[in-house]
Amino acid sequence: MNLSNFLLMSILLRIAYGFTVKGPSGPLVVPLGGSVLLPCSVDSLLSLKDLEVEWKRSDSQTLIHLYQDGDIRPEVQNEDYHDRAHFFTEDIKHGNFSLLLKNVRQEDEGQYTCTVHSGQESGETVVEIKDVERLIVSGSDQSLSVYVGEDVTLNCSVDSHIPAEEVSWKKRVNDEHILVLLYQNKDTQPEASDVQYRNRVEFFRDEIHRGNFSLRLKRVRTEDKGEYMCQVFAGRFSDNTTVTLGQLGFSSLHIMVLILCISACGSALLFCSLIYCRSKHKDAVIHLQMLLILCPNIIMFFAFVFWGVSDGFLNETVTCCALFFLRPLMLLWTVPKANELSGKTGHWVRYGFRLEYIIFTIVVFSVLYKNVVNRLLHYSAFERGMITTLFAIVPIMCGIIIIYILTAMIPRLTLNIMAFISFDILPPLQLILLFYAFGIAKGTFLIAGVLPVIVIVARFDWSYICGKEGLRCSRLVMGTGWIIFTLLMNVILALLYIMALENENDRAGWICLIVFLQVLWSFNNFRRSFNHWDTRSNSIVFVFGTVGVVLINAVALMTELILKTVNGERSLWDLRITVFSSESLTVICLLFLQLFDTSEESSRSKKLRRQSSFTQNYYNRHTCHQNHNTQQNPTEEHETLSV
């Protein structure tokens, strides 16, 4: 028997005894959108005549593909599988009836039956697509609109064949992404959120197991406007969706801030005009001056309070509010003819500047303490104890000075000395704690040793040096020297501040704040160093301090608020730059007024001494002349009698 006859007999025997349809060894796992081979083959060669291969869904009997009468029949396919299910045409004659399914969808999961008919024989196998590996992240296609101060939900739905391992919400800012909220290790990680979103964002915990990772953003701020991305990782898959928080409307707090700013400007201009119109009525002018000092600043105080509640950061809001609340104490010095004020008003004029400095120092140290608390773990046990002690000393010193001011009418030597010592220690202590507050402890002990020496020189009794028992020099010269020395000291301090705040995003605002505090300290120190407690007023400084500063800061706040609402981000700068720069300029003008006042006072004193000396000399000469005449008169009388 030759080979060809043997093969023919084998084929006939196979046909006679039937055939077996083979499939895969187990269920298939397919990536979403990918392609999958559904295996189906026979263990023997079949005649193409009367061969029919049929692929159907086992559950719905939907026809996927058909091979019949020696040809492929795509026209009978279900429309969902058009151009997605294909036979390997060249392999059919070899008994390979596998099907290639492209662009796999989630609904393709399930069982498929491959049925082979050949003559009177038939066989089938079942192929199961158990899982379609997928990660579909969907959100909202439309931009969201919300009023500032309200809550908003940013949608993010996750459809995955396995649980999500990590979900992060991020906000796009320029070319960077700020982390808003993180879900990792089957739990929310709120401590990973950026500081501006802490305690304002959360997931819906009861919906997480359903794949709902929507973000709830509470108390929406103007800087929240922008594009947010929900990024999901599951196994080797990752996907994301974006949600846009669009137009933000003005909230009731925003409208209140705008009304208060306009009211502050209007009241400042109104009272200033009334003072000018009633300049001849002394009592009315004094009352209007007090209203001008008080009303616009209190209004601005409330404007910054409402702005802080809706948009502001803690450091910026607290310090700006404190300044406008305390400004009237300083502005009393700018009132024309403030020296004529008596009683309690005169007492506040004399000590208002120092009281403002002390209370404002307490506020600044409170804000610094909050920053220190966040960094205490980075210091050693000794440094933590020392920092806590220093922060405890500050309110005690400030309390001593406040008690001294409130009881200044009752002289007490011990209390006076303690108040002066506390006043001198505050600047170096302030700088040391600033270094610790921003995590730069190196060099603080050098500052603690050197800076007090500079402070002592700055506050020395220069009035005594300039007096008759001193150098007998001009007070203008000595005052100029004092200002130059203080300016150099403040420049050194500013450089140290810049070094301490090098890594802070809001360093410009902090520097302006601390420089203002130092300028305020210098003004108080000048008065004590030259024993000059009288006020020197100037109409220009008074108008700038009461009207100009209010207008500048009200316009800055309104501009920042409007642009921030429109653009969704800060358009100007830290408002502390505007607030404390303008206030520092006012104090510097007052400082120079005091300098020239001491010079004029010195000139008047010298003139009075010269006049007194001239009068005394004239009196002495006149007395000597009278005595001389008295001595001559008895001699002449004796001679007359003799004659």
ChimeraX attribute file (.defattr): number of C-alpha atoms within 10 A of each C-alpha:
attribute: neighborCount
match mode: 1-to-1
recipient: residues
	/A:1	5
	/A:2	6
	/A:3	8
	/A:4	8
	/A:5	9
	/A:6	10
	/A:7	11
	/A:8	11
	/A:9	12
	/A:10	12
	/A:11	15
	/A:12	12
	/A:13	11
	/A:14	15
	/A:15	18
	/A:16	10
	/A:17	9
	/A:18	16
	/A:19	18
	/A:20	14
	/A:21	21
	/A:22	20
	/A:23	19
	/A:24	15
	/A:25	8
	/A:26	11
	/A:27	14
	/A:28	17
	/A:29	14
	/A:30	21
	/A:31	18
	/A:32	20
	/A:33	14
	/A:34	13
	/A:35	16
	/A:36	18
	/A:37	17
	/A:38	23
	/A:39	19
	/A:40	24
	/A:41	22
	/A:42	18
	/A:43	14
	/A:44	16
	/A:45	16
	/A:46	22
	/A:47	15
	/A:48	17
	/A:49	11
	/A:50	13
	/A:51	20
	/A:52	19
	/A:53	23
	/A:54	17
	/A:55	27
	/A:56	20
	/A:57	19
	/A:58	16
	/A:59	10
	/A:60	9
	/A:61	11
	/A:62	15
	/A:63	19
	/A:64	25
	/A:65	23
	/A:66	22
	/A:67	19
	/A:68	15
	/A:69	13
	/A:70	14
	/A:71	12
	/A:72	16
	/A:73	12
	/A:74	17
	/A:75	10
	/A:76	12
	/A:77	18
	/A:78	13
	/A:79	12
	/A:80	12
	/A:81	18
	/A:82	14
	/A:83	12
	/A:84	15
	/A:85	21
	/A:86	20
	/A:87	20
	/A:88	12
	/A:89	14
	/A:90	8
	/A:91	12
	/A:92	19
	/A:93	15
	/A:94	16
	/A:95	17
	/A:96	20
	/A:97	27
	/A:98	22
	/A:99	20
	/A:100	15
	/A:101	20
	/A:102	17
	/A:103	16
	/A:104	18
	/A:105	17
	/A:106	17
	/A:107	7
	/A:108	20
	/A:109	17
	/A:110	17
	/A:111	16
	/A:112	23
	/A:113	22
	/A:114	28
	/A:115	19
	/A:116	24
	/A:117	16
	/A:118	18
	/A:119	14
	/A:120	8
	/A:121	13
	/A:122	16
	/A:123	16
	/A:124	19
	/A:125	18
	/A:126	22
	/A:127	23
	/A:128	20
	/A:129	17
	/A:130	15
	/A:131	18
	/A:132	22
	/A:133	20
	/A:134	21
	/A:135	24
	/A:136	16
	/A:137	21
	/A:138	18
	/A:139	19
	/A:140	14
	/A:141	11
	/A:142	10
	/A:143	12
	/A:144	17
	/A:145	14
	/A:146	18
	/A:147	18
	/A:148	26
	/A:149	21
	/A:150	12
	/A:151	15
	/A:152	19
	/A:153	16
	/A:154	20
	/A:155	18
	/A:156	24
	/A:157	20
	/A:158	28
	/A:159	15
	/A:160	21
	/A:161	17
	/A:162	12
	/A:163	17
	/A:164	24
	/A:165	14
	/A:166	18
	/A:167	24
	/A:168	21
	/A:169	26
	/A:170	21
	/A:171	21
	/A:172	14
	/A:173	12
	/A:174	6
	/A:175	5
	/A:176	9
	/A:177	14
	/A:178	16
	/A:179	18
	/A:180	25
	/A:181	25
	/A:182	22
	/A:183	20
	/A:184	13
	/A:185	11
	/A:186	13
	/A:187	12
	/A:188	17
	/A:189	14
	/A:190	17
	/A:191	11
	/A:192	14
	/A:193	20
	/A:194	13
	/A:195	12
	/A:196	13
	/A:197	19
	/A:198	14
	/A:199	12
	/A:200	17
	/A:201	19
	/A:202	21
	/A:203	18
	/A:204	13
	/A:205	13
	/A:206	8
	/A:207	12
	/A:208	18
	/A:209	13
	/A:210	12
	/A:211	15
	/A:212	19
	/A:213	27
	/A:214	21
	/A:215	20
	/A:216	16
	/A:217	20
	/A:218	17
	/A:219	18
	/A:220	21
	/A:221	25
	/A:222	28
	/A:223	17
	/A:224	22
	/A:225	24
	/A:226	19
	/A:227	16
	/A:228	22
	/A:229	21
	/A:230	28
	/A:231	19
	/A:232	25
	/A:233	18
	/A:234	18
	/A:235	14
	/A:236	7
	/A:237	14
	/A:238	16
	/A:239	16
	/A:240	19
	/A:241	20
	/A:242	22
	/A:243	21
	/A:244	19
	/A:245	20
	/A:246	18
	/A:247	19
	/A:248	23
	/A:249	15
	/A:250	18
	/A:251	19
	/A:252	14
	/A:253	19
	/A:254	23
	/A:255	13
	/A:256	16
	/A:257	26
	/A:258	21
	/A:259	14
	/A:260	23
	/A:261	27
	/A:262	20
	/A:263	18
	/A:264	24
	/A:265	23
	/A:266	15
	/A:267	19
	/A:268	24
	/A:269	19
	/A:270	14
	/A:271	23
	/A:272	19
	/A:273	13
	/A:274	15
	/A:275	19
	/A:276	10
	/A:277	11
	/A:278	13
	/A:279	13
	/A:280	10
	/A:281	10
	/A:282	11
	/A:283	11
	/A:284	13
	/A:285	19
	/A:286	18
	/A:287	13
	/A:288	19
	/A:289	21
	/A:290	15
	/A:291	17
	/A:292	24
	/A:293	25
	/A:294	21
	/A:295	18
	/A:296	28
	/A:297	27
	/A:298	19
	/A:299	23
	/A:300	27
	/A:301	24
	/A:302	18
	/A:303	27
	/A:304	27
	/A:305	19
	/A:306	20
	/A:307	21
	/A:308	20
	/A:309	16
	/A:310	20
	/A:311	23
	/A:312	18
	/A:313	13
	/A:314	11
	/A:315	20
	/A:316	20
	/A:317	20
	/A:318	18
	/A:319	21
	/A:320	20
	/A:321	19
	/A:322	18
	/A:323	21
	/A:324	22
	/A:325	19
	/A:326	21
	/A:327	21
	/A:328	26
	/A:329	21
	/A:330	25
	/A:331	23
	/A:332	27
	/A:333	25
	/A:334	28
	/A:335	25
	/A:336	17
	/A:337	13
	/A:338	19
	/A:339	16
	/A:340	9
	/A:341	15
	/A:342	11
	/A:343	7
	/A:344	9
	/A:345	13
	/A:346	15
	/A:347	15
	/A:348	20
	/A:349	25
	/A:350	21
	/A:351	21
	/A:352	22
	/A:353	23
	/A:354	23
	/A:355	21
	/A:356	21
	/A:357	25
	/A:358	23
	/A:359	18
	/A:360	18
	/A:361	22
	/A:362	16
	/A:363	17
	/A:364	21
	/A:365	18
	/A:366	17
	/A:367	17
	/A:368	20
	/A:369	19
	/A:370	12
	/A:371	17
	/A:372	23
	/A:373	13
	/A:374	12
	/A:375	15
	/A:376	18
	/A:377	10
	/A:378	11
	/A:379	14
	/A:380	10
	/A:381	11
	/A:382	8
	/A:383	14
	/A:384	18
	/A:385	12
	/A:386	12
	/A:387	21
	/A:388	14
	/A:389	11
	/A:390	15
	/A:391	18
	/A:392	11
	/A:393	15
	/A:394	19
	/A:395	17
	/A:396	12
	/A:397	21
	/A:398	21
	/A:399	17
	/A:400	19
	/A:401	24
	/A:402	19
	/A:403	14
	/A:404	22
	/A:405	20
	/A:406	14
	/A:407	12
	/A:408	14
	/A:409	9
	/A:410	9
	/A:411	10
	/A:412	11
	/A:413	9
	/A:414	8
	/A:415	16
	/A:416	17
	/A:417	12
	/A:418	14
	/A:419	20
	/A:420	16
	/A:421	15
	/A:422	19
	/A:423	20
	/A:424	18
	/A:425	17
	/A:426	20
	/A:427	19
	/A:428	21
	/A:429	20
	/A:430	20
	/A:431	20
	/A:432	23
	/A:433	21
	/A:434	26
	/A:435	22
	/A:436	23
	/A:437	24
	/A:438	18
	/A:439	19
	/A:440	16
	/A:441	16
	/A:442	12
	/A:443	10
	/A:444	17
	/A:445	10
	/A:446	10
	/A:447	17
	/A:448	15
	/A:449	11
	/A:450	11
	/A:451	17
	/A:452	17
	/A:453	13
	/A:454	14
	/A:455	19
	/A:456	13
	/A:457	14
	/A:458	20
	/A:459	20
	/A:460	16
	/A:461	17
	/A:462	20
	/A:463	20
	/A:464	15
	/A:465	16
	/A:466	20
	/A:467	14
	/A:468	10
	/A:469	8
	/A:470	11
	/A:471	11
	/A:472	11
	/A:473	13
	/A:474	16
	/A:475	24
	/A:476	19
	/A:477	13
	/A:478	19
	/A:479	23
	/A:480	15
	/A:481	12
	/A:482	21
	/A:483	19
	/A:484	12
	/A:485	15
	/A:486	22
	/A:487	14
	/A:488	12
	/A:489	16
	/A:490	16
	/A:491	13
	/A:492	12
	/A:493	21
	/A:494	17
	/A:495	12
	/A:496	17
	/A:497	21
	/A:498	16
	/A:499	13
	/A:500	23
	/A:501	21
	/A:502	14
	/A:503	11
	/A:504	11
	/A:505	10
	/A:506	16
	/A:507	17
	/A:508	18
	/A:509	21
	/A:510	23
	/A:511	22
	/A:512	22
	/A:513	23
	/A:514	21
	/A:515	20
	/A:516	22
	/A:517	21
	/A:518	21
	/A:519	22
	/A:520	22
	/A:521	20
	/A:522	23
	/A:523	21
	/A:524	20
	/A:525	21
	/A:526	25
	/A:527	20
	/A:528	17
	/A:529	20
	/A:530	23
	/A:531	14
	/A:532	16
	/A:533	15
	/A:534	15
	/A:535	22
	/A:536	21
	/A:537	20
	/A:538	16
	/A:539	11
	/A:540	11
	/A:541	21
	/A:542	21
	/A:543	17
	/A:544	18
	/A:545	25
	/A:546	28
	/A:547	24
	/A:548	19
	/A:549	21
	/A:550	25
	/A:551	21
	/A:552	15
	/A:553	20
	/A:554	25
	/A:555	15
	/A:556	17
	/A:557	22
	/A:558	20
	/A:559	15
	/A:560	19
	/A:561	24
	/A:562	17
	/A:563	15
	/A:564	21
	/A:565	26
	/A:566	19
	/A:567	16
	/A:568	20
	/A:569	18
	/A:570	16
	/A:571	15
	/A:572	13
	/A:573	13
	/A:574	19
	/A:575	19
	/A:576	22
	/A:577	17
	/A:578	17
	/A:579	25
	/A:580	25
	/A:581	17
	/A:582	20
	/A:583	22
	/A:584	19
	/A:585	17
	/A:586	21
	/A:587	23
	/A:588	16
	/A:589	16
	/A:590	21
	/A:591	21
	/A:592	16
	/A:593	17
	/A:594	23
	/A:595	25
	/A:596	16
	/A:597	19
	/A:598	23
	/A:599	18
	/A:600	14
	/A:601	15
	/A:602	18
	/A:603	15
	/A:604	12
	/A:605	12
	/A:606	13
	/A:607	12
	/A:608	12
	/A:609	12
	/A:610	12
	/A:611	12
	/A:612	12
	/A:613	12
	/A:614	12
	/A:615	12
	/A:616	12
	/A:617	12
	/A:618	12
	/A:619	12
	/A:620	12
	/A:621	12
	/A:622	12
	/A:623	11
	/A:624	12
	/A:625	11
	/A:626	11
	/A:627	11
	/A:628	11
	/A:629	10
	/A:630	11
	/A:631	10
	/A:632	10
	/A:633	10
	/A:634	11
	/A:635	10
	/A:636	10
	/A:637	10
	/A:638	10
	/A:639	9
	/A:640	9
	/A:641	7
	/A:642	6
	/A:643	5
